Amino acid sequence: MGLARFLYDNLITAATMISVSSLRAGMVTAALKNGTGSAVLTPSGDFSGAEDLEYTVEINSIAGGAEVGQATFKWSDRGGSWDSTGVATAAAATLLNNGVYIAFTTGMGADFVVGDRWHFKGINLFNAERLIDLDRDSRYRSAELEAPNTITIDLGAAQEIEALVIFDHNFTSAATLLLEADDADTFDTDGGSPQLSEAVTWASETILHYLSAATTRQHWRLSVTDAANPDGYIEIGELYLGSYLELSKNFRYDNSEETTFLMETNQTPYGVERDRFYNTQLVFSLDFGMISSADVTALKALISAIVSRSAGTVKPFFFNRDPDVTGDFWLVKIASLPFNNQFMGRYETTLSLKEVVRSV
């Protein structure tokens, strides 16, 4: 049995780092207006952004006139700086980005007043942002099956990768998976081929792949060929590229694993109980004895990485009980991490972990 591993430092930190070859289109919401001009703004299109975005459109000039076709606007898809300014208002649909269009309809009186502002959102329940949100009830989903479907990651700089996680996927056993890495985004540095190319072994629902050797590259690509998938698309809940923490000693042999039943019980006045079962959930209690101060420091670094006081969150992470058995693998939350100083720089601790479950 190998030493347990904890995977908590996903180097894919933003949806903007992810490009997908196929994406199920999202939608745009109706616009909310602040202003006194009479014109109406109508958003439209199939939203294709990698993450949900809030758009702001503001009239910035009526020097050429206050009517549709005369005034100009500026717009932003994230707030802060404006993506573009001085854009002509038009009755015909005008493309902003990500498949989002806007059109103006004239009203009674002056169509625009400088400062008229509209807000609306581009929303996609299946976009690339879902790959890294650590929510098991959300998914990335392609629009179609390709040969192959690809997910490309730009880490921004060369960074070392030791492990790949593909969690809550819908791949069939006939799928072929390939992980590639390169210094160039064209993946052709090595004589027209990627500098790294490794086949990834399929497993049902969750896949944990340790690279044959730690590899430092900026550009990574996962290719999935699953032409016979009956769903007609590929789907992934979580995607992880990063390292893992392995302590110098393993947990004690007498660790515990408990299956808890998530259910509600209603009792009639006669004492008859009727149960409504929802799910099962694993709870782990891992006792580590005689670990070093370096291990303590590493565990504290894990805690620092997953908690945020400003956001009020504690992120789950991946737990592989035995790296020789990649199926012994879960997304978990930690409840507490006590340390007892035994002697001469040796410590003991108990890791209490609870499986993160999903609704469907």
C-alpha positions in Angstrom: 0.0 0.0 0.0 1.4 3.4 -1.0 1.2 6.6 1.0 -2.1 8.5 0.9 -2.2 11.5 -1.3 -4.1 14.8 -1.1 -4.7 16.9 -4.3 -5.7 20.4 -3.4 -3.6 22.8 -5.5 -5.4 23.0 -8.9 -3.3 25.1 -11.2 -6.3 25.7 -13.4 -7.4 28.8 -11.4 -9.7 30.6 -13.8 -12.2 29.8 -16.5 -10.3 32.1 -18.9 -7.4 29.6 -18.9 -9.7 27.0 -20.5 -10.6 26.6 -24.2 -12.9 23.9 -25.3 -13.5 22.7 -28.9 -17.2 22.3 -28.3 -19.5 24.0 -25.9 -23.3 23.8 -25.4 -24.5 27.3 -25.9 -26.0 29.3 -23.1 -28.4 32.3 -23.0 -28.6 36.0 -22.3 -31.1 37.5 -19.8 -33.4 40.5 -20.3 -31.8 43.8 -19.6 -32.4 46.0 -16.5 -32.3 49.7 -17.2 -31.2 52.7 -15.2 -31.9 56.0 -17.0 -34.5 58.4 -18.4 -34.1 57.9 -22.1 -37.0 56.2 -23.9 -35.1 53.6 -26.0 -35.3 49.9 -25.2 -32.2 47.6 -25.3 -32.8 44.0 -26.3 -30.0 41.4 -25.8 -30.0 38.2 -27.9 -27.7 35.4 -29.0 -26.3 32.1 -27.8 -23.9 32.9 -25.1 -20.6 31.0 -25.5 -18.4 32.5 -22.7 -16.1 30.3 -20.6 -17.7 31.8 -17.5 -21.0 33.6 -16.6 -20.6 37.3 -17.3 -22.5 40.5 -16.4 -22.7 42.9 -19.2 -23.0 46.7 -18.8 -24.0 49.0 -21.6 -23.9 52.8 -21.1 -24.7 55.7 -23.4 -21.5 57.8 -23.5 -22.3 60.4 -26.1 -25.3 62.2 -27.8 -23.1 64.7 -29.6 -24.4 63.4 -32.9 -28.0 63.3 -31.7 -30.1 61.6 -29.0 -31.8 59.0 -31.3 -31.0 55.4 -32.2 -28.3 55.5 -34.8 -27.0 58.9 -33.6 -25.9 58.3 -30.0 -22.9 56.0 -29.1 -22.4 53.6 -26.2 -19.6 51.9 -24.3 -19.8 48.4 -22.9 -18.1 46.0 -20.5 -18.5 42.3 -19.7 -16.9 42.3 -16.2 -17.2 45.8 -14.9 -14.1 47.9 -14.3 -12.5 49.0 -17.6 -14.7 49.2 -20.7 -14.2 46.7 -23.5 -15.2 49.2 -26.1 -16.3 52.8 -26.3 -17.9 55.0 -29.0 -20.0 52.2 -30.5 -22.9 53.4 -32.6 -26.4 52.6 -31.3 -28.3 50.6 -33.9 -31.7 49.0 -34.5 -30.0 46.0 -36.0 -28.3 43.5 -33.7 -24.7 44.6 -32.8 -22.2 41.9 -31.7 -20.4 42.5 -28.4 -18.6 39.2 -27.8 -19.2 35.5 -26.9 -22.1 35.3 -29.3 -24.0 38.2 -27.4 -25.8 40.8 -29.5 -27.8 43.9 -28.5 -30.3 46.0 -30.5 -32.0 49.3 -29.6 -35.6 50.1 -30.2 -36.6 53.8 -30.4 -39.2 55.2 -28.0 -41.3 58.3 -27.4 -39.2 61.5 -27.0 -35.4 61.5 -26.7 -34.2 57.9 -27.1 -31.1 58.5 -25.0 -29.6 60.6 -22.2 -25.9 60.4 -21.4 -25.5 57.9 -18.6 -28.4 55.7 -19.5 -27.2 52.2 -18.5 -28.4 48.7 -18.9 -27.3 45.5 -17.2 -27.9 41.9 -18.3 -26.1 38.5 -18.0 -24.7 35.8 -20.2 -25.4 32.5 -18.4 -24.4 29.0 -19.3 -25.1 26.1 -17.0 -22.6 23.9 -18.8 -19.7 26.3 -19.6 -16.0 25.8 -18.9 -16.2 27.5 -15.5 -18.1 24.4 -14.2 -14.9 22.4 -14.6 -13.2 24.1 -11.6 -16.1 25.2 -9.3 -15.9 22.1 -7.0 -19.6 21.7 -7.1 -20.7 18.2 -8.0 -24.1 19.3 -9.1 -22.6 21.3 -12.0 -21.0 20.1 -15.3 -19.2 21.2 -18.4 -21.0 19.8 -21.4 -20.0 19.8 -25.1 -22.5 20.7 -27.8 -21.6 17.6 -29.8 -19.3 14.6 -30.1 -16.1 15.3 -32.0 -13.1 13.2 -33.0 -11.7 14.3 -30.6 -13.3 16.7 -28.2 -10.5 18.8 -26.7 -10.0 20.8 -23.6 -7.0 23.1 -23.7 -5.4 24.8 -20.7 -3.0 27.7 -20.8 -1.4 27.9 -17.3 0.1 31.3 -18.1 3.6 30.1 -17.5 5.4 26.7 -17.4 4.3 24.9 -14.2 5.0 21.4 -12.9 2.1 18.9 -13.2 2.1 15.5 -11.4 -1.6 14.5 -11.6 -4.7 14.8 -13.7 -8.2 14.4 -12.3 -11.4 14.0 -14.4 -14.3 13.8 -12.0 -17.9 13.0 -12.6 -17.6 12.3 -16.3 -19.9 10.5 -18.7 -17.3 8.8 -20.9 -18.1 5.3 -22.0 -15.6 2.4 -21.7 -14.9 2.7 -25.4 -13.5 6.3 -25.0 -9.8 7.0 -25.7 -8.2 9.7 -23.6 -4.9 11.5 -24.3 -3.1 14.1 -22.2 -0.6 16.3 -24.1 1.7 19.2 -23.0 4.0 21.6 -24.8 5.8 24.9 -24.6 3.8 26.2 -27.5 0.0 26.5 -27.9 0.3 24.7 -31.2 1.5 21.5 -29.5 4.2 20.9 -32.2 7.5 21.8 -30.6 8.9 18.2 -30.7 9.3 17.8 -34.4 5.7 18.6 -35.1 4.4 16.7 -32.1 3.7 17.6 -28.4 6.6 17.4 -26.0 4.4 15.2 -23.8 1.8 12.7 -24.9 0.3 10.1 -22.4 -2.6 7.8 -22.8 -5.1 8.1 -19.8 -6.7 4.9 -18.6 -10.5 5.0 -18.6 -12.4 4.4 -15.3 -16.1 4.8 -14.6 -17.2 8.3 -13.5 -13.9 9.4 -11.9 -10.4 9.2 -13.4 -7.2 9.8 -11.5 -4.0 9.8 -13.6 -0.5 10.2 -12.2 1.9 11.3 -14.9 4.8 8.9 -15.6 7.1 11.8 -14.6 6.4 15.3 -13.2 6.3 17.6 -16.3 6.7 21.3 -16.5 4.9 23.0 -19.4 2.6 25.9 -20.0 0.1 24.4 -22.4 -1.9 21.3 -21.8 -4.6 19.5 -23.8 -7.0 16.7 -22.9 -8.4 14.9 -26.0 -11.5 12.7 -25.6 -12.7 10.5 -28.4 -16.0 8.8 -27.5 -18.0 8.7 -30.8 -20.4 6.0 -29.5 -21.4 7.9 -26.4 -25.3 7.6 -26.2 -25.6 11.0 -24.6 -24.4 12.7 -27.7 -22.0 14.8 -25.8 -19.1 14.6 -23.3 -19.6 15.8 -19.8 -17.1 16.5 -16.9 -17.8 17.7 -13.4 -14.3 18.7 -12.3 -10.9 18.9 -14.0 -7.7 19.1 -12.0 -4.1 19.6 -13.1 -1.6 20.0 -10.4 0.5 18.3 -7.7 -0.2 16.2 -4.7 0.7 16.1 -1.0 2.2 12.9 0.3 3.3 12.8 3.9 6.4 11.0 5.0 4.3 8.4 6.9 0.9 6.9 6.2 -2.1 6.8 8.5 -2.4 3.9 11.0 -3.8 0.6 9.9 -6.8 0.9 12.3 -8.3 3.9 10.4 -12.1 4.1 10.1 -14.4 4.4 7.2 -18.1 4.9 7.9 -21.0 5.0 5.4 -23.7 7.3 6.7 -27.3 7.3 5.4 -28.7 10.7 4.5 -32.4 10.4 5.1 -35.4 11.9 6.8 -37.7 10.0 9.1 -41.3 11.0 9.8 -43.2 9.4 12.7 -46.9 9.1 12.9 -48.7 9.6 16.2 -48.8 5.8 16.5 -45.0 5.6 16.4 -44.8 4.2 12.9 -41.7 5.6 11.2 -41.5 6.2 7.5 -38.1 6.9 6.0 -37.2 8.9 3.0 -33.7 7.9 1.8 -31.6 10.4 -0.2 -28.0 9.3 -0.4 -25.1 7.7 1.3 -21.9 9.5 2.3 -18.5 8.3 3.3 -16.8 9.6 6.4 -13.1 8.9 7.0 -11.1 9.2 10.2 -7.4 8.8 9.5 -5.0 8.7 12.4 -1.4 9.8 11.7 1.2 9.1 14.4 4.8 10.1 14.7 4.7 12.5 11.7 7.5 15.1 11.4 7.4 18.8 11.8 7.8 19.0 8.0 4.6 17.0 7.6 2.8 19.4 10.0 3.9 22.3 7.9 2.7 20.7 4.8 -0.7 20.0 6.3 -1.0 23.6 7.5 -0.2 24.7 4.0 -3.1 22.6 2.7 -5.4 24.3 5.2 -4.2 27.7 4.2 -4.8 26.9 0.5 -8.4 25.7 0.9 -9.8 28.3 3.4 -10.7 31.9 2.7 -11.9 34.2 5.5 -12.7 37.0 3.1 -14.9 34.7 0.9 -16.1 32.7 3.9 -15.4 29.4 2.2 -13.6 26.1 2.8 -12.9 24.3 -0.5 -13.0 20.6 -0.9 -10.1 18.6 -2.2 -9.3 15.2 -3.6 -8.2 12.3 -1.4 -6.5 9.2 -2.8 -6.2 6.6 0.0 -3.8 4.4 -1.9 -2.0 5.6 -5.1 -1.6 2.0 -6.2 -5.4 1.9 -6.3 -6.6 5.0 -8.2 -10.2 3.9 -7.7 -9.8 4.7 -3.9 -10.4 8.3 -4.7 -12.9 10.9 -3.4 -13.7 14.6 -3.3 -13.8 15.4 0.4 -14.1 18.2 3.0 -12.1 18.5 6.1 -13.8 19.2 9.5 -10.8 19.8 11.7 -7.0 19.2 12.0 -5.7 18.8 15.6 -2.0 18.3 16.3 -0.6 16.7 19.4 3.1 17.2 20.1 4.5 13.8 21.2 8.2 14.4 21.6 11.4 15.5 19.8 9.6 17.1 16.9 7.1 14.3 16.3 3.4 14.8 16.2 0.1 13.0 15.9 -3.1 14.1 14.2 -6.4 12.8 13.1 -7.8 13.8 9.7 -11.6 13.8 9.7 -12.8 13.8 6.1 -16.3 13.8 4.7 -17.2 12.9 1.2 -18.7 15.6 -1.0 -21.8 14.1 -2.6 -24.0 15.1 -5.5 -27.8 15.4 -6.0 -28.0 13.6 -9.3 
